[in-house]
Amino acid sequence: MHAPVSWLRELADVPADATGEDIAAALVRVGLEEEGLHGGDISGPLVVGRVLSVEPEPQKNGKTINWCTVDVGEHGQRLTEGKPQEIVCGAHNFGVGDLVVCVLPGGVLPGGFQISARKTYGHVSNGMICSQAELGLGDDHSGIIVLTELLGADAAADLKPGDDAIALLDLADEVVEVNVTPDRGYCFSLRGIAREYALSTGAAFHDPAEAPDLVVPQANDHGYAVHLTDDAPLGGRAGCDRYVARVVRGVDVTAASPAWMRKRLTQVGMRPISLAVDVTNYVMMLLGQPLHAFDLDTLSGSVGTRRARAGEKLTTLDDVERLLDPEDLLIVDGADTPLAIAGVMGGATSEVTGTTTNVLIEAAHFDPITVARSSRRHRLTTEASKRFERGVDHAVTAAAAQLAVDLLVGHGGGTADEGVTDVDLRVAAEPFEFDTTLPTRYIGLDYPRAEVLTTLRAIGCEVVEPAGDGAGDTHVAVLPPSWRPDLTDGPELVEEVARVRGYDQIPSVLPQPKAAGRGLTHGQRIRRVVATTLAHQGLVEVLSYPFVAPSLFDRLALPADDERRAAVRLVNPLSDEAPLMRTSVLDTLLDTLRRNVARGSRDVAVYEIGLVTRASSARTSAPVPGIEARPDDATLAAILGAVPAQPRHAAYAAAGELERGGPWGPGRQAEAADAVAWALAVGRSVGLELVVSATDRAPWHPGRCAQLALADGTVVGHAGELHPKVTSALELPPRTVAGELDVDVLVAATGVPLDARALSTYPLAHTDVALVVDEQVAAGDVESALRAGAGESLESVVLFDVYRGEQVGEGRKSLAYRLTFRAADRTLTTDEVSALRDRAVAEAATRTGASQR
Amino acid sequence: MSGPNKQYDPVEVAALDPAEVEQAVADARQAIAAAGTLDELKAARLAHQGEKSPLALANREIGALPPSAKAEAGKRVGQARGQVSQALAARQAELEADRDRRILVEETVDLTVRVPRRPLGARHPISLVSERVEDIFVSMGWEIAEGPEVESEWLTFDALNIPADHPARQEQDTFFVEPAGSGLVLRTHTSPVQVRTMLDREPPIYVLCPGKVFRTDDLDATHTPVFHQFEGLVVDEGITMAHLKGTLDAFVQRLFGEGIVTRLRPNYFPFTEPSAEIDCRCWICGGSGSLDGEKCRTCGGTGWIELGGSGMVNQRVLRAAGVDTDRYTGFAFGLGIERSLMLRHNVGDMHDIVEGDVRFSQQFGMEI
C-alpha cells in the first residue's frame, strides 16, 4: 500500500517537519513493514514557461520536431545570454502562448535523469518541455503538460513565466510504501494508514468517513431496487450483508478527472482512466471500500445477488469468458442476468463507457471467504478482491457511496437521485470477554489495567467494565471496531496492547527447562556417524531435489513389478516432466553425479542422505477434521496412517579415479569393490558387520552387484557397479559405481550396548590354505565356511591370492587364505592349529565343494 | 714378529718391548685416521684389533713371561689395546654420522607438492549448519524432533490454524499429492512436527524441528522450491514472549557471534498470536547500516537482517493438539537454514547450495 505524505496529512496531524522517513518509522513501530520510500526525487530548475515561438522542422526519419523558444522568466538563457530559452520538443499538443512546464539544465527528473544542454536535431536544446509521465504525475506520455488544461483556466490565470513548478505541482511529495499483513485489511486505505500513524505517534486522526462536508443521507424507500438472495451461504454467512445503491444522472463521463485526483491515483500506483473509474478507485484508496459503477441504462430496473448456477458463464471486464461455479456470488440484473462476480470483477455488458450518462454506484459488503474463493478459482486478484477477502469496514459503506456521488456530481456535472438504497442485513457483533491480565501473562512485561483499557479504546474497541466496584474482577467486555474483523479473541488483543507499547520493550529472558534434555536420539547420532563415515571415505555430501520423471524407472531398468516403481505423484509438480517423488535416493543422486561430470569434475564421488517415499498400496485419504479440539484417537490414527512410509536412505555414487595418478604412479579407478567397501565401512562405523552376498538387482551390473545384510538376513542395501545400459541411459561415465543403504535399518539394528571381548595376549599362529573351487563360487561364501569350521579360536581370515590356470583346471579358481588363530587361555600347539585348519577346510568343502590344493 | 710360542725363552720375547707396543699403537691410530669409509675402518679394525694384530699377539705372549714381568707387560699391552679401541669407536661414530647425514640428504622429498592422492570427502554445509543449530539447542536442554516430508494436510495446515481458504494453502504455494483430495501435501514448513510432538506427549515441551520443506517457488538466486528450516517450540507453564526473545538472543549469539541481538516486530502468522518478525543486528556493519562509507550490502543499509517469523503459539493450535490452554502457554519460531548459511558464509547464489556441485561442499570440509 502506498501512502502519499501530502494525502496522509489531510487525515492525521502529521508534524510539519516530519519526513517520509519519520512517517515510515512510526508505521513500522506498530507493525507495518516498510517496503520503500518513493517520490521527492525531483529537483529544479523546473519552472512555468510561456511558449513564444514554435517552428516545426521535418526530419529525415519522418518525425517532425518543434524548435521552440520559451519565456522562462529570470532563469536559464535569459540570465546567461539575455534571450528566451531555446528547446527542441517532439510533442505537438501545444502552441504559441501556452503555459508549459520546463526543466532547465541542472534539473533532475524522477528516476535520477540529469538534464543538461545537449545537441539534438541540429540545435542545442536547453532543457525539456515536460509531460505528465516525465514528472511522475501519471503515465500520459502522449503530450506535454499545458497548464491551463491540467489545472483549469482559473487556477492557471495567475501563473507567470519563471514560477517554481515543483511547488505548483507538489512534486516534492513523498510516498511511503508499506506491506500490509493479511490480518490488517483496513490498512489497504489511507484511512487505515492514518489510523496506525495516529496510534503510533498520538497525533490526532480525522476520519474521512466522518468529514464535515460529507453528508450521508438516510436510506429511503424510493432508491434503486436491490434484492439480496443467497440460497447457499458459505459457513452460514450471507454472501452479501449490506448493499448501498446510489444513482447519479447526467454525468459527463468524458470529463477529465481533476489533476489532484489523477496525481494521487498515480502516486498510489493506479492508472487514471476516466472520471467514473477514477472516482471509484479514489474512494477505495481513501476509505478502503471497493465500489462498482454500472451504466444504469444497461440495467432493467433492479439489481441483486445470487449464487451462480453450474455451467453459467460471464464475460468479465478483462474480456475473459469465465465459467462460473455454484459457489461464486453474482451481482445480477433484475432477477437473473449476471452482471459481475461479487467483489471480484464486473462484467462487460454493464460497463461504464464513453456514452454513459447515468451511473449506478454500488457500495457493498461481501463475505470474505466467498470473495477469496472466487478470486482464487478464477485466478483473478483485483484491488477489490484483495480488500474484501481481508475484511472491509461494514460501517463505511454508505459514506463511501456518498463520497463517490459527491465527486461524480462535482466533476462530472451530474445530479444525484434522492432515492438512497441501503439494504442492511448485518448481524450485530457480540462483545467478548477479555482478561486484562492476559497481556502480562503472555508478554512477560507488566501492563497495568489502565494501559490495557486505553490501548483497546485507542484502536477503536468499545470496552465495558463490570458493573459495581468490580474489585478483583480482571475481566472486561470488548467489542472490536467494525474495521477490525481480525480481532476475535484474547491473544489478538494482547498483540494490540504489546505493539502499541512497542515490541522493543519486551525483555530478553532465557527459559530454563525444568528437566534436563535427553540430547540427540540414538537415530540422530547414528545418522551423523553414517554421514561422517562416508565423508571420511572420500565422498562428498550433496543435496538433490526429490522430484523424478516416470521414465526414470525405465532408464534404471527396474522390473515392471519392482516396488520402487510405486511412487507418490504430485498434483501440481514443479515441472510436468518430474511429477513423482523419488523412491530411492539414487534416483536423483545419479543426476547430480552427471551434472558434476558435465561441469568438468572427471573424478567425482558423491553421497546424499535423505528420505524416500513409497506410495502405500492401500490408498486411503487423510481425514481433515476441525480444530476445536484434539481429534479423537480413530481420526488421529487415520491421519497418521494415511501418510506414506518414508525411510531414510544413504546413497552414494562415484566415477573416475578414487586414487589420483601422479609422479608416484598411476591412479586407481573406482570399482564395484569400492562401493561394497563403503557399505561395509558404514556398517563398521556403527558396530555392525554387514554380510555381503552376490545378487542381481537393477540398476546394477548383474555380475557386479552385492547385497548387504545384517547377520539375521535383514537387507540393508545394495552396492556395486551400475549396469552399462543404465550408465548409458543416464549419461553417466562408464563403470560408474553406486550403493544405497537403508539407514533406518542400521538404526534399528543398533542401540543395544555392545559387550566388549576380552583380549588374548597369547601368541598368534598362522596357517595358509589354498582352496580350489568352481569359478562361480563366491569368495565370501568360502570365507564364511572357513570361519564357521575354524571355531572360536580363529582371529582372522584374509584372502591373499586368487589363481586361475592349468594347474587348477578350466572353470576353477584357487583361493589362498591366511588363517590366524589365537586362543583366549593358552598358546596353541602346532597340532591344534592343524586340526582347526582341517576342520575349516572340511566345512568349506561341504558348503562350497572346495578342495585343498 | 713370531708366531705363538709356548716354550719361548722370556728373554727373547721381543713383542713386549715397550717401543714396539708403542709403535703398534701409532700404526693403528694412523690406519684408523686414514679410514675414509666404514668399510676401510672395518679393515683397519681387523688389522689392528683382530686376532692376528700385533697387540693381540703381544697379549697372548704375556702368559709366557715370568711372573715378575707379567704385571708390567699386562698393564702396558692393556693400555695400548684400550687406546686402539677408543680410536676405533670414535672414528666409527664419526663415519656413521657422516653416512647418516648423507643418506638423509639424499632421501629429501619435496613435500610442497600438494597432491591429494585419496581426496578427503566433505559434508554439505546445509547439513553442517543444521547440526550446529541442533547442537546449540541441545546444549540449552532442548530435544530434536523430526517428521515426514509427505505430510497430512490437517497437520500441515488445519491444526496450525491455517484454514482451507488461507492463501498459503493454494496451489501457488503448496505441492499437493495425487489424487486430489488425498489429504496429503509436501510439508511447507516443519510445523507439523511441532503438532505431532504436542499430540504425542504432555508439556513441558522444548523441541527443535529441523528439516526439508517444499514450496512451489522457482529456483533463483535467493529462492528454492526445496529448502530447509528449523522451527522451535516451547510449551510450558508461564512461558512468555520474553522467553521467546531470550531464546532467540541466545541462539543468534551462538550462531552468528557475541554481541548480536534480535529485534521483534509485529507481524501476522496464523499459528501464532501475538506474532513477531525476527530481525537480527547486522554483524557485518554492526548495525550502523554503512560500511566504509557505503551502504552495507548484507543488511541493505537498515542495520538489521530479517531472519524469520515467531510468536506465542495460537490458542487454537494448542487446543487442536489437546494442550490445556489455561495451564500452558508456548512460543514458536521458524528460521531458514539456507538463509542462515548464506548470511553466515556470504553465499551469493542459491544455485550453489542446491545444485549438488561437489566444489561447494568441498570448501567447507567437516565442520562449519
Contacts between the chains, C-beta under 8 A, distances in Angstrom:
chain1	res1	chain2	res2	distance
A	28	B	265	6.9
A	30	B	266	6.7
A	31	B	265	6.6
A	31	B	266	2.8
A	31	B	267	6.6
A	33	B	265	7.4
A	33	B	267	7.4
A	33	B	277	7.3
A	181	B	267	6.0
A	181	B	268	3.6
A	182	B	167	7.2
A	182	B	268	5.8
A	183	B	268	4.4
A	184	B	268	7.2
A	369	B	165	5.2
A	372	B	165	4.9
A	372	B	167	8.0
A	373	B	165	6.1
A	376	B	170	5.6
A	389	B	165	8.0
A	441	B	240	7.2
A	441	B	329	7.1
A	442	B	240	6.1
A	442	B	241	6.3
A	442	B	274	7.0
A	442	B	312	5.5
A	442	B	329	6.4
A	443	B	240	5.7
A	443	B	241	4.7
A	443	B	242	6.8
A	443	B	274	7.7
A	444	B	240	3.0
A	444	B	241	5.9
A	444	B	242	3.1
A	444	B	243	6.6
A	445	B	240	7.9
A	445	B	242	6.7
A	489	B	273	7.8
A	489	B	315	6.9
A	490	B	315	7.7
A	491	B	273	4.1
A	491	B	274	6.5
A	491	B	312	6.5
A	491	B	314	6.8
A	491	B	315	5.9
A	492	B	273	5.6
A	492	B	274	7.9
A	494	B	273	7.5
A	494	B	274	5.5
A	494	B	312	7.7
A	495	B	266	6.6
A	495	B	273	6.2
A	495	B	274	3.3
A	495	B	275	6.9
A	498	B	241	7.2
A	498	B	266	7.7
A	498	B	274	5.5
A	499	B	266	4.3
A	499	B	274	7.5
A	503	B	263	7.7
A	503	B	264	4.3
A	503	B	265	6.1
A	503	B	266	6.1
A	503	B	276	6.1
A	504	B	263	6.8
A	504	B	264	7.7
A	506	B	241	5.4
A	506	B	242	5.6
A	506	B	245	5.4
A	506	B	264	6.3
A	507	B	242	4.6
A	507	B	245	7.0
A	507	B	246	7.8
A	508	B	242	6.7
A	508	B	245	4.6
A	508	B	246	4.5
A	508	B	249	4.8
A	508	B	261	7.8
A	509	B	240	7.5
A	509	B	242	4.4
A	509	B	243	5.5
A	509	B	245	7.3
A	509	B	246	4.2
A	510	B	140	7.5
A	510	B	243	7.4
A	510	B	246	4.0
A	510	B	247	6.3
A	510	B	249	7.7
A	510	B	250	5.3
A	511	B	206	7.8
A	511	B	234	6.2
A	511	B	236	7.1
A	511	B	239	6.5
A	511	B	243	4.1
A	511	B	246	6.6
A	511	B	247	6.5
A	512	B	141	7.3
A	513	B	140	7.7
A	513	B	141	4.2
A	513	B	142	7.2
A	513	B	204	6.2
A	513	B	206	4.7
A	513	B	236	7.5
A	514	B	204	6.2
A	514	B	236	7.7
A	515	B	141	7.9
A	515	B	204	6.9
A	516	B	141	5.8
A	517	B	138	6.2
A	517	B	140	7.8
A	517	B	141	4.1
A	517	B	142	5.6
A	517	B	143	5.3
A	517	B	206	6.8
A	518	B	143	5.9
A	519	B	138	5.8
A	519	B	143	7.7
A	520	B	134	7.3
A	520	B	138	6.4
A	520	B	144	6.2
A	521	B	143	7.8
A	521	B	144	7.1
A	524	B	134	7.8
A	524	B	144	5.9
A	524	B	146	7.9
A	528	B	131	6.7
A	531	B	123	6.3
A	531	B	127	6.5
A	532	B	123	7.2
A	532	B	366	6.7
A	534	B	121	6.6
A	535	B	120	7.4
A	535	B	121	3.8
A	535	B	122	5.8
A	535	B	123	5.4
A	535	B	366	6.0
A	536	B	120	7.2
A	536	B	121	6.6
A	537	B	121	6.3
A	538	B	118	5.8
A	538	B	119	5.6
A	538	B	120	6.3
A	538	B	121	4.8
A	539	B	121	4.3
A	540	B	121	5.0
A	540	B	122	4.9
A	540	B	358	4.2
A	540	B	361	5.0
A	540	B	362	6.1
A	541	B	121	7.3
A	541	B	122	6.5
A	541	B	123	4.8
A	541	B	124	4.1
A	541	B	127	6.2
A	541	B	361	5.7
A	542	B	124	6.1
A	542	B	356	3.7
A	542	B	357	7.7
A	542	B	358	6.6
A	542	B	361	6.4
A	543	B	124	5.6
A	543	B	126	6.2
A	543	B	353	7.6
A	543	B	354	6.3
A	543	B	356	6.1
A	544	B	356	5.3
A	545	B	225	7.2
A	545	B	226	5.0
A	545	B	354	7.2
A	546	B	149	7.7
A	546	B	226	7.1
A	568	B	150	5.9
A	568	B	177	5.8
A	568	B	178	7.7
A	568	B	184	7.9
A	569	B	177	7.3
A	569	B	178	4.2
A	570	B	175	5.1
A	570	B	176	6.7
A	570	B	177	6.3
A	570	B	178	6.6
A	570	B	186	7.3
A	571	B	171	7.8
A	571	B	175	7.6
A	571	B	176	4.0
A	571	B	177	6.8
A	571	B	178	5.2
A	571	B	179	7.8
A	571	B	180	5.5
A	572	B	171	5.0
A	572	B	175	6.2
A	572	B	176	5.9
A	572	B	216	6.7
A	573	B	175	7.2
A	574	B	175	7.8
A	574	B	216	6.6
A	574	B	218	7.9
A	574	B	225	5.5
A	581	B	150	6.6
A	581	B	186	8.0
A	592	B	355	7.8
A	592	B	356	3.6
A	595	B	355	6.6
A	595	B	356	6.4
A	595	B	357	7.2
A	596	B	356	7.1
A	596	B	357	6.3
A	596	B	358	5.5
A	599	B	357	6.4
A	601	B	358	6.0
A	601	B	359	7.4
A	604	B	358	5.9
A	605	B	121	6.9
A	606	B	356	7.0
A	606	B	358	6.1
A	607	B	121	7.7
A	608	B	356	7.9
A	609	B	127	7.9
A	610	B	212	7.4
A	611	B	148	7.2
A	611	B	149	5.4
A	611	B	212	7.6
A	613	B	149	7.4
A	613	B	150	5.3
A	619	B	179	7.7
A	619	B	182	7.8
A	621	B	179	8.0
A	621	B	181	6.0
A	621	B	182	4.8
A	621	B	183	4.4
A	621	B	184	7.5
A	622	B	152	4.0
A	622	B	153	6.4
A	622	B	154	6.4
A	622	B	182	7.0
A	622	B	183	3.2
A	622	B	184	5.8
A	623	B	154	6.9
A	623	B	183	6.5
A	624	B	153	5.6
A	624	B	154	4.9
A	624	B	158	5.9
A	624	B	183	5.5
A	625	B	154	6.5
A	625	B	158	7.4
A	626	B	158	7.6
A	627	B	158	5.3
A	627	B	159	5.9
A	627	B	161	6.7
A	627	B	316	5.9
A	627	B	317	7.8
A	627	B	319	7.1
A	627	B	320	3.8
A	628	B	319	6.7
A	628	B	320	7.6
A	629	B	319	6.0
A	629	B	320	7.1
A	629	B	322	7.1
A	630	B	199	6.9
A	630	B	319	7.6
A	630	B	320	6.6
A	630	B	321	6.2
A	630	B	322	3.1
A	631	B	154	7.7
A	631	B	320	7.9
A	636	B	199	6.8
A	639	B	152	4.8
A	639	B	154	5.4
A	639	B	155	6.8
A	639	B	183	7.6
A	640	B	152	7.4
A	642	B	152	6.3
A	642	B	182	7.5
A	642	B	183	6.1
A	642	B	184	6.6
A	643	B	148	5.4
A	643	B	150	6.4
A	643	B	151	6.3
A	643	B	152	5.6
A	643	B	184	6.8
A	644	B	148	7.8
A	644	B	150	5.7
A	644	B	184	7.7
A	646	B	148	4.7
A	646	B	149	6.3
A	646	B	150	6.3
A	658	B	118	7.0
A	659	B	117	5.6
A	659	B	118	5.4
A	660	B	115	6.4
A	660	B	116	6.6
A	660	B	117	5.4
A	660	B	118	7.7
A	660	B	119	7.3
A	662	B	115	5.1
A	662	B	117	7.1
A	663	B	113	7.4
A	664	B	117	7.3
